[in-house]
Amino acid sequence: RILTGVGTLRGRKSYYYLNINDVIDFWRIEDIKPNKMLLLRAEMKIPGKAWLKFEIDNENDKRRLSVTAYYDTHSFLGKAYWYMFLPFHHFIFKHLIEEIEKRS
Protein backbone atom coordinates (compact mmCIF):
# COMPACT_ATOMS: atom_id res chain seq x y z
CA ARG A 1 0.00 0.00 0.00
CA ILE A 2 2.94 2.35 0.59
CA LEU A 3 3.92 2.22 -3.09
CA THR A 4 0.54 1.94 -4.81
CA GLY A 5 -1.87 3.65 -2.43
CA VAL A 6 -5.30 2.40 -1.39
CA GLY A 7 -6.52 0.99 -4.68
CA THR A 8 -5.17 -2.52 -4.58
CA LEU A 9 -7.45 -3.43 -1.66
CA ARG A 10 -10.66 -1.54 -2.47
CA GLY A 11 -12.15 -3.47 -5.39
CA ARG A 12 -15.50 -2.01 -6.45
CA LYS A 13 -18.96 -1.55 -4.97
CA SER A 14 -20.97 -3.14 -7.79
CA TYR A 15 -20.04 -5.13 -10.88
CA TYR A 16 -23.23 -4.06 -12.65
CA TYR A 17 -23.79 -0.36 -11.88
CA LEU A 18 -21.51 2.67 -11.88
CA ASN A 19 -22.18 6.05 -10.32
CA ILE A 20 -20.19 9.26 -9.90
CA ASN A 21 -17.84 8.93 -6.90
CA ASP A 22 -17.84 5.12 -7.01
CA VAL A 23 -14.42 3.53 -6.67
CA ILE A 24 -12.92 0.95 -9.04
CA ASP A 25 -9.61 -0.23 -7.57
CA PHE A 26 -7.47 2.94 -7.46
CA TRP A 27 -9.76 4.95 -9.76
CA ARG A 28 -12.71 7.16 -8.77
CA ILE A 29 -15.53 7.89 -11.22
CA GLU A 30 -15.63 11.64 -11.89
CA ASP A 31 -18.15 11.66 -14.73
CA ILE A 32 -20.30 9.16 -16.56
CA LYS A 33 -22.65 9.35 -19.52
CA PRO A 34 -24.30 5.95 -20.08
CA ASN A 35 -23.21 4.27 -23.33
CA LYS A 36 -21.08 7.33 -24.20
CA MET A 37 -18.32 8.27 -21.75
CA LEU A 38 -16.61 7.29 -18.50
CA LEU A 39 -14.05 9.55 -16.80
CA LEU A 40 -11.89 8.07 -14.05
CA ARG A 41 -9.50 9.95 -11.74
CA ALA A 42 -6.48 8.10 -10.37
CA GLU A 43 -6.14 7.87 -6.61
CA MET A 44 -2.78 6.11 -6.69
CA LYS A 45 0.34 7.73 -5.33
CA ILE A 46 1.90 9.57 -8.28
CA PRO A 47 3.60 12.97 -8.62
CA GLY A 48 0.65 14.66 -10.30
CA LYS A 49 -3.00 14.09 -11.17
CA ALA A 50 -4.15 11.52 -13.72
CA TRP A 51 -7.40 10.72 -15.48
CA LEU A 52 -8.48 7.96 -17.84
CA LYS A 53 -11.33 8.66 -20.26
CA PHE A 54 -13.29 6.01 -22.15
CA GLU A 55 -15.51 7.20 -25.00
CA ILE A 56 -17.83 5.25 -27.30
CA ASP A 57 -18.65 6.69 -30.71
CA ASN A 58 -21.15 5.29 -33.19
CA GLU A 59 -19.71 4.93 -36.68
CA ASN A 60 -22.29 3.64 -39.16
CA ASP A 61 -23.31 0.23 -37.81
CA LYS A 62 -20.26 -0.14 -35.53
CA ARG A 63 -19.16 1.31 -32.21
CA ARG A 64 -15.67 2.67 -31.58
CA LEU A 65 -13.99 2.71 -28.15
CA SER A 66 -11.37 5.37 -27.44
CA VAL A 67 -9.21 5.47 -24.33
CA THR A 68 -7.35 8.67 -23.48
CA ALA A 69 -4.95 9.21 -20.59
CA TYR A 70 -4.54 12.69 -19.13
CA TYR A 71 -1.75 13.64 -16.75
CA ASP A 72 -1.27 17.00 -15.03
CA THR A 73 1.93 17.86 -13.21
CA HIS A 74 4.13 20.89 -12.82
CA SER A 75 7.05 19.26 -11.05
CA PHE A 76 10.22 17.84 -12.57
CA LEU A 77 9.58 14.54 -10.77
CA GLY A 78 6.08 14.36 -12.28
CA LYS A 79 7.33 14.98 -15.81
CA ALA A 80 10.13 12.43 -15.35
CA TYR A 81 7.54 9.91 -14.11
CA TRP A 82 5.32 10.50 -17.16
CA TYR A 83 8.10 10.16 -19.73
CA MET A 84 9.60 7.14 -17.97
CA PHE A 85 6.30 5.24 -18.24
CA LEU A 86 5.21 6.61 -21.63
CA PRO A 87 6.62 3.66 -23.66
CA PHE A 88 4.63 1.20 -21.54
CA HIS A 89 1.29 2.93 -22.06
CA HIS A 90 0.98 1.63 -25.63
CA PHE A 91 1.14 -1.96 -24.38
CA ILE A 92 -1.02 -1.33 -21.33
CA PHE A 93 -3.82 0.34 -23.30
CA LYS A 94 -3.66 -2.16 -26.16
CA HIS A 95 -4.09 -5.01 -23.68
CA LEU A 96 -6.85 -3.09 -21.86
CA ILE A 97 -8.89 -2.60 -25.05
CA GLU A 98 -8.35 -6.24 -26.10
CA GLU A 99 -9.66 -7.41 -22.71
CA ILE A 100 -12.69 -5.11 -22.94
CA GLU A 101 -13.44 -6.41 -26.42
CA LYS A 102 -13.10 -10.03 -25.26
CA ARG A 103 -15.49 -9.51 -22.36
CA SER A 104 -18.12 -7.53 -24.23
SERO-4910 file (N, C-alpha, C, O; in steps of 0.05 Angstrom, whole numbers):
BEGIN
 pado doro    nc1    nc2    nc3   cac1   cac2   cac3    cc1    cc2    cc3    oc1    oc2    oc3
  Arg    A     16    -24      0      0      0      0     17     25      0      8     46    -10
  Ile    A     41     24     11     59     47     12     66     56    -16     67     80    -22
  Leu    A     70     37    -34     78     44    -62     55     51    -80     56     69    -96
  Thr    A     33     36    -77     11     39    -96    -13     55    -86    -29     64   -101
  Gly    A    -14     59    -60    -37     73    -49    -59     54    -41    -54     30    -36
  Val    A    -84     64    -39   -106     48    -28   -119     29    -48   -134     11    -40
  Gly    A   -115     33    -73   -130     20    -94   -129    -10    -95   -148    -23   -102
  Thr    A   -106    -22    -88   -103    -50    -92   -121    -67    -73   -124    -91    -77
  Leu    A   -132    -54    -52   -149    -69    -33   -179    -61    -35   -195    -74    -22
  Arg    A   -186    -41    -50   -213    -31    -49   -233    -46    -67   -256    -48    -60
  Gly    A   -224    -56    -90   -243    -69   -108   -263    -50   -119   -256    -27   -126
  Arg    A   -289    -58   -120   -310    -40   -129   -336    -48   -116   -340    -70   -108
  Lys    A   -354    -28   -114   -379    -31    -99   -398    -50   -114   -410    -67   -101
  Ser    A   -401    -47   -140   -419    -63   -156   -406    -70   -182   -393    -54   -195
  Tyr    A   -411    -94   -191   -401   -103   -218   -420    -96   -240   -414   -101   -263
  Tyr    A   -444    -86   -233   -465    -81   -253   -472    -52   -257   -481    -44   -278
  Tyr    A   -468    -35   -236   -476     -7   -238   -452     11   -230   -437      4   -212
  Leu    A   -451     33   -244   -430     53   -238   -444     80   -232   -463     88   -246
  Asn    A   -434     94   -213   -444    121   -206   -420    140   -201   -398    130   -194
  Ile    A   -425    166   -204   -404    185   -198   -396    181   -169   -412    177   -151
  Asn    A   -370    183   -164   -357    179   -138   -353    150   -130   -341    144   -109
  Asp    A   -363    130   -146   -357    102   -140   -327     98   -144   -314    113   -159
  Val    A   -317     77   -132   -288     71   -133   -285     44   -148   -300     25   -143
  Ile    A   -266     44   -167   -258     19   -181   -228     16   -177   -213     31   -189
  Asp    A   -220     -1   -159   -192     -5   -151   -181     22   -143   -190     33   -123
  Phe    A   -161     33   -157   -149     59   -149   -159     82   -167   -145    102   -170
  Trp    A   -183     78   -179   -195     99   -195   -222    107   -182   -236     91   -171
  Arg    A   -228    133   -185   -254    143   -175   -269    154   -200   -257    168   -216
  Ile    A   -295    148   -202   -311    158   -224   -317    187   -220   -329    195   -201
  Glu    A   -307    204   -239   -313    233   -238   -336    241   -255   -351    260   -248
  Asp    A   -340    227   -277   -363    233   -295   -371    208   -310   -354    191   -315
  Ile    A   -396    206   -316   -406    183   -331   -430    192   -348   -448    205   -338
  Lys    A   -430    183   -373   -453    187   -390   -459    159   -402   -443    150   -418
  Pro    A   -480    147   -394   -486    119   -402   -483    115   -432   -494    130   -448
  Asn    A   -469     94   -439   -464     85   -467   -449    106   -483   -449    104   -507
  Lys    A   -436    126   -470   -422    147   -484   -394    151   -473   -374    151   -488
  Met    A   -392    156   -446   -366    165   -435   -364    158   -405   -383    158   -390
  Leu    A   -339    151   -398   -332    146   -370   -306    160   -364   -286    155   -378
  Leu    A   -305    177   -344   -281    191   -336   -273    182   -308   -288    185   -289
  Leu    A   -248    171   -306   -238    161   -281   -214    179   -272   -198    187   -289
  Arg    A   -213    184   -246   -190    199   -235   -174    180   -218   -184    165   -202
  Ala    A   -147    180   -222   -130    162   -207   -127    171   -179   -124    195   -173
  Glu    A   -128    152   -160   -123    157   -132    -98    142   -122    -95    138    -98
  Met    A    -81    135   -141    -56    122   -134    -35    144   -127    -39    167   -133
  Lys    A    -14    136   -114      7    155   -107     25    160   -131     42    143   -137
  Ile    A     21    183   -143     38    191   -166     44    221   -162     29    235   -149
  Pro    A     65    231   -175     72    259   -172     56    277   -192     68    290   -209
  Gly    A     30    277   -189     13    293   -206    -15    282   -204    -21    266   -187
  Lys    A    -32    291   -222    -60    282   -223    -64    268   -250    -54    277   -271
  Ala    A    -79    246   -250    -83    230   -274   -112    223   -278   -126    218   -258
  Trp    A   -121    222   -303   -148    214   -310   -147    195   -333   -128    195   -348
  Leu    A   -167    178   -335   -170    159   -357   -198    162   -367   -217    160   -352
  Lys    A   -200    168   -393   -227    173   -405   -233    152   -426   -217    148   -445
  Phe    A   -256    140   -424   -266    120   -443   -289    133   -458   -307    144   -445
  Glu    A   -288    133   -484   -310    144   -500   -319    124   -521   -303    110   -533
  Ile    A   -345    122   -525   -357    105   -546   -370    123   -567   -387    139   -561
  Asp    A   -361    119   -592   -373    134   -614   -386    114   -633   -376     93   -638
  Asn    A   -410    122   -644   -423    106   -664   -413    114   -691   -413    137   -699
  Glu    A   -404     94   -706   -394     99   -734   -409     79   -752   -403     55   -753
  Asn    A   -428     89   -766   -446     73   -783   -459     52   -766   -474     58   -747
  Asp    A   -454     26   -772   -466      5   -756   -447     -7   -736   -452    -29   -725
  Lys    A   -425      7   -730   -405     -3   -711   -402     18   -688   -410     41   -691
  Arg    A   -390      8   -667   -383     26   -644   -353     27   -641   -339      6   -644
  Arg    A   -342     50   -634   -313     53   -632   -307     62   -603   -319     81   -593
  Leu    A   -288     48   -590   -280     54   -563   -253     69   -564   -234     60   -576
  Ser    A   -252     92   -551   -227    107   -549   -220    109   -519   -237    113   -502
  Val    A   -194    106   -514   -184    109   -487   -163    131   -488   -144    130   -503
  Thr    A   -166    151   -471   -147    173   -470   -137    177   -441   -153    177   -422
  Ala    A   -111    179   -438    -99    184   -412    -91    214   -410    -79    225   -428
  Tyr    A    -98    226   -388    -91    254   -383    -73    254   -358    -78    239   -339
  Tyr    A    -53    271   -358    -35    273   -335    -28    302   -331    -19    315   -350
  Asp    A    -31    312   -307    -25    340   -301     -5    341   -278     -9    332   -256
  Thr    A     18    353   -284     39    357   -264     55    382   -272     56    390   -295
  His    A     66    395   -252     83    418   -256    111    414   -245    128    431   -247
  Ser    A    115    390   -233    141    385   -221    159    370   -240    150    356   -258
  Phe    A    185    372   -236    204    357   -251    200    327   -247    201    311   -266
  Leu    A    196    319   -222    192    291   -215    167    280   -230    168    257   -240
  Gly    A    146    296   -232    122    287   -246    126    284   -275    116    264   -287
  Lys    A    141    302   -287    147    300   -316    165    276   -321    162    262   -341
  Ala    A    185    272   -304    203    249   -307    187    223   -305    191    204   -320
  Tyr    A    168    222   -286    151    198   -282    135    193   -308    135    170   -318
  Trp    A    122    213   -319    106    210   -343    123    199   -366    115    180   -380
  Tyr    A    146    212   -372    162    203   -395    175    176   -390    181    162   -409
  Met    A    180    169   -365    192    143   -359    172    121   -366    180     99   -376
  Phe    A    146    125   -360    126    105   -365    112    107   -392     96     89   -399
  Leu    A    117    128   -407    104    132   -433    107    108   -452     87    101   -464
  Pro    A    130     96   -455    132     73   -473    115     50   -465    106     34   -483
  Phe    A    109     47   -440     93     24   -431     63     28   -435     48      9   -437
  His    A     54     53   -438     26     59   -441     14     46   -466     -9     37   -466
  His    A     29     45   -488     20     33   -513     11      4   -507    -10     -5   -515
  Phe    A     29    -11   -493     23    -39   -488      0    -42   -467    -16    -60   -470
  Ile    A      0    -25   -447    -20    -27   -427    -48    -22   -439    -67    -37   -434
  Phe    A    -50      0   -455    -76      7   -466    -85    -13   -487   -109    -19   -490
  Lys    A    -66    -23   -503    -73    -43   -523    -85    -68   -509   -105    -78   -518
  His    A    -72    -77   -488    -82   -100   -474   -109    -94   -461   -127   -111   -460
  Leu    A   -112    -70   -450   -137    -62   -437   -160    -63   -457   -181    -74   -451
  Ile    A   -156    -52   -481   -178    -52   -501   -183    -80   -511   -207    -87   -515
  Glu    A   -163    -97   -514   -167   -125   -522   -184   -140   -501   -201   -155   -508
  Glu    A   -178   -135   -476   -193   -148   -454   -222   -138   -454   -241   -154   -450
  Ile    A   -226   -113   -458   -254   -102   -459   -269   -115   -482   -292   -123   -479
  Glu    A   -256   -117   -505   -269   -128   -528   -275   -158   -524   -297   -167   -531
  Lys    A   -257   -172   -511   -262   -201   -505   -286   -205   -487   -301   -224   -490
  Arg    A   -289   -187   -467   -310   -190   -447   -336   -178   -455   -357   -182   -441
  Ser    A   -337   -163   -477   -362   -151   -485   -380   -168   -502   -401   -160   -510
***
